[in-house]
Amino acid sequence: MSEGAPIAPAVPAAPRTGTVRRLLRHPLGLASAAVLAAIVLAVLFAPALSPADPGVSSLRDAFGGPSAGHPLGFDSAGRDILTRLLYGGRNTLGGAVIALSVALALGVPGGLLAGYYGGWFDSAASWIVNLVMALPAMVVLLASRAILGPTVWVLMVVLGFLVTPAFFRLVRGIVASVRNELYVDAAKVSGLRDPRIVVRHVLIVVRAPIIIQVALVSGIAIGLQAGLEFLGIGSGDTPTWGAMLNEAFKNIQRAPSLMLWPGLALGLTSGALVLLAAALRDALEDRGTAPASRRRSRRAASATPAIPAGSAVSAVSPGTGGTPQVTNGTPADAGERAGLLSVRDLAVSYVLPGGGTREVVHGVDLDVRAGEIVGLVGESGSGKTQTAFSILGILPEGGRVSRGSVTVGGEEIVGMPERRHRALRGSVVAYVPQEPMSNLDPAFTVGSQLVEPMRHKLRISRAEAVRRALDLLSQVEIADPRRTFDSYPHEISGGMAQRVLIAGAMSCDPELLVADEPTTALDVMVQAEVLGLLRRLQRERGLGVLLVTHNLGVVADLCDRVAVMRQGRIVETGTAEQVLHAPRDPYTRKLLGAVLDDAPARRPWQPSNAEVV
Ligand SMILES: Nc1ncnc2c1ncn2[C@@H]1O[C@H](COP(=O)(O)OP(=O)(O)OP(=O)(O)O)[C@@H](O)[C@H]1O
C-alpha cells in the first residue's frame, strides 16, 4: 500500500453463512472452483478414466502420437500420457495434501497457543519457526532424501514441516492481536475457560485467513514437489506431474510437446488455487446482509401500523414483544419516511455459537432529515451501536439485519450488495467513531490517511487530494494543518485525532453523519470544542446527523430530536425539548432522574473527632 490505510472504523472481516454462495457468484471463484473440482474428480476417478495401466509400457509405441484410444499419445517409454497424467495428479495432489495436513496440524495449534498465551512457549516456538524459515527448503529436501530415502510421501512430510511457519506466523499474529480485545477480556472475566474462549472468540477470527492460506500453500506445495521431481529427487517409479516434466525435458529436442500436458496440469492447478484464494478473500470480506427479497416478505408479514401525525398515543411495533413506544408527533412516529435516513422495524440478530439466534434490536423506527441532528440515547447495551452499525452496514461477525428496512438517501440498504453499500459509505453516509486513536493507523501519517480515501472515492489527483486534506484540517479548526498532515497519530492529541477523524468523515461530502459517542474518549474541554465543531459543520453543510450518545447534556446541547432506546427498542421519540422537559415514558424519566445536575452537592470533608488531635 503506497498510501495509508483509509480512515474508517476497523471492522473484522470474517466468514459468514453464505460464503460458498458468494464465492460461487464471484466469476473468478466459480471458474477456479470448477477447474479444481474437474481436476480433483479426474484424478480421483483415474482408474475409470485411464485408457491404460500406469505401469504398462510398450517401446513400440514410444513417442507415438494421439490416437482414438490414447488421445494424448505416448511418452518416451511408450506409456500412455493421459493415464500417467491422471495417476500423476493423484500423487501430486496427494503429496500436497500430506504436506498441508502436517503444516496445519503443527502450525495452527502452535500459532494459537503462542499467540494466546505468549510467554516461554511463544518465545520457543517462534525461535524454532524462525530457524525453519532460515533453512533453504531445497537443501533440506535433498538431505532428507539422502537420509530417509526417495519415497515421495516422506518428502512431502518434510515439506509439511518446512511450510508450517506460513500457518504458525499467520495464526500467531492474528491471535496475539485478538487476545487483547475487550470482548476476550470480558469472556475471561465472566469465568469462561481458555479452551472455550479460544474456540468461541479466537478461532472464529483466524479461520478465514487460514482458508485463504490453505489455497496459497497448496499451490506452493505442488510447485515445490514438482520441482523436486523435475530435478529427479523424488521416487522415479511413481508417476507425478514433476516426474513427467523431468522425462519430457530429457526428450525436449525430439518431442517438445511432451512438456505440454504436465506443464498445463501444473499451471492450471496452481493458477486455479491462487485465483480461488483471491476469490475466497473477496467472498469472506463481503459482508452483505441477507437477501432483500427474504426480508421484504418478512416485513410484509409484519407491517408496521402507521401512527397518525401529531398523535402522542402509544404504538406497539411489531416484533417488540408488546413494549409501547411513546411518541411525540415526529415524522418517524407518523409513519412518513424521511428522505435522508429512514429506519423501519429494524431488527438485528446474532447467531449463537450453539445454533439459534438472539435478537438484540427489536423493531426500531427512526428518521433523520437533512440538516437535522437526532440523538439516539439509552443505557449501555440498549442497542444504539447495533442500530448505527446496521445503518452503516458494518455489523460484526455473526450479526445481521434480520428484519426491517433502512433507506439512506431514498435507497434501501438492507440486502444491498456489499460493493454498492461500500460506495455509499463515505460519500453519502460517513462515520465518526468513539475511539479516535484506535481508528488511526499508527503506521501512516495523518495526511496519507486522509488522502487515500479521497483519491479512491473522488477519483482526484494526489495533489488535489492533498489540497483538500489541508483545507479540511483547517476547517476542523486544527491550528497548523501542514504539521498535523505530516504527523503520525502518536504525535497528535486525542482531541486532534477526533478532529482528524471528523475531517476524514467530511472528506467526501457526505449527506449523513453517524457519530457514535464522538466525545466520550475526550476530556471535558475538548468535548465542548468537538461538539461545537460538529454543530458548525452540520449547519454549514446542511448535514443530517445521527448522534449516538448516553450523555443527555450532549443531547440538550446539540440535538433537534431524540430517540430513547432501552433493551433494543425505542421507547420514546420527540423533539429534544419535549423529551427532556416533558418525558412521557417512565424509562426516560428514570434516565433524566439519573443525571446528577440537580443533586445536592456533597458537604465539604470535615475531620472526624478521632482525627482531631
Ligand atoms: N458481537 C455481538 N454478538 C452478540 N451480541 C452482541 C454483539 N455486539 C453487541 N451485542 C449485544 O447487542 C446489545 C446491544 O449492544 P450495543 O453495542 O448496540 O449497545 P449500546 O447501546 O451501543 O451500548 P454502549 O453504550 O455500551 O456502547 C447488547 O446486549 C450486546 O450484548
The ligand as an SDF file (V2000), in Angstrom:
LIG
                    3D

 31 33  0  0  0  0  0  0  0  0999 V2000
  -20.9170   -9.2120   18.5370 N   0  0  0  0  0  0  0  0  0  0  0  0
  -22.0110   -9.3860   19.2950 C   0  0  0  0  0  0  0  0  0  0  0  0
  -22.5320  -10.6110   19.4800 N   0  0  0  0  0  0  0  0  0  0  0  0
  -23.6360  -10.7970   20.2200 C   0  0  0  0  0  0  0  0  0  0  0  0
  -24.2890   -9.8000   20.8400 N   0  0  0  0  0  0  0  0  0  0  0  0
  -23.8150   -8.5640   20.6950 C   0  0  0  0  0  0  0  0  0  0  0  0
  -22.6490   -8.2750   19.9190 C   0  0  0  0  0  0  0  0  0  0  0  0
  -22.4190   -6.9410   19.9850 N   0  0  0  0  0  0  0  0  0  0  0  0
  -23.3880   -6.4190   20.7530 C   0  0  0  0  0  0  0  0  0  0  0  0
  -24.2190   -7.3900   21.1790 N   0  0  0  0  0  0  0  0  0  0  0  0
  -25.3780   -7.2200   22.0450 C   0  0  0  0  0  0  0  0  0  0  0  0
  -26.2260   -6.2400   21.4910 O   0  0  0  0  0  0  0  0  0  0  0  0
  -26.8220   -5.4870   22.5090 C   0  0  0  0  0  0  0  0  0  0  0  0
  -26.7350   -4.0300   22.1590 C   0  0  0  0  0  0  0  0  0  0  0  0
  -25.3510   -3.6550   22.1030 O   0  0  0  0  0  0  0  0  0  0  0  0
  -24.8950   -2.2030   21.6300 P   0  0  0  0  0  0  0  0  0  0  0  0
  -23.4190   -2.2590   21.4590 O   0  0  0  0  0  0  0  0  0  0  0  0
  -25.7030   -1.7580   20.4970 O   0  0  0  0  0  0  0  0  0  0  0  0
  -25.2450   -1.3410   22.9050 O   0  0  0  0  0  0  0  0  0  0  0  0
  -25.0480    0.2130   23.1160 P   0  0  0  0  0  0  0  0  0  0  0  0
  -26.3890    0.7580   23.4470 O   0  0  0  0  0  0  0  0  0  0  0  0
  -24.3660    0.8330   21.9580 O   0  0  0  0  0  0  0  0  0  0  0  0
  -24.1290    0.2300   24.3870 O   0  0  0  0  0  0  0  0  0  0  0  0
  -22.8280    1.1280   24.7130 P   0  0  0  0  0  0  0  0  0  0  0  0
  -23.3560    2.4970   25.0010 O   0  0  0  0  0  0  0  0  0  0  0  0
  -22.2570    0.4760   25.9140 O   0  0  0  0  0  0  0  0  0  0  0  0
  -21.9440    1.0670   23.5150 O   0  0  0  0  0  0  0  0  0  0  0  0
  -26.1310   -5.8430   23.8030 C   0  0  0  0  0  0  0  0  0  0  0  0
  -26.9860   -6.6500   24.5520 O   0  0  0  0  0  0  0  0  0  0  0  0
  -24.9440   -6.6410   23.3740 C   0  0  0  0  0  0  0  0  0  0  0  0
  -24.7080   -7.6770   24.2880 O   0  0  0  0  0  0  0  0  0  0  0  0
  1  2  1  0
  2  3  1  0
  2  7  2  0
  3  4  2  0
  4  5  1  0
  5  6  2  0
  6  7  1  0
  6 10  1  0
  7  8  1  0
  8  9  2  0
  9 10  1  0
 10 11  1  0
 11 12  1  0
 11 30  1  0
 12 13  1  0
 13 14  1  0
 13 28  1  0
 14 15  1  0
 15 16  1  0
 16 17  2  0
 16 18  1  0
 16 19  1  0
 19 20  1  0
 20 21  2  0
 20 22  1  0
 20 23  1  0
 23 24  1  0
 24 25  2  0
 24 26  1  0
 24 27  1  0
 28 29  1  0
 28 30  1  0
 30 31  1  0
M  END
$$$$
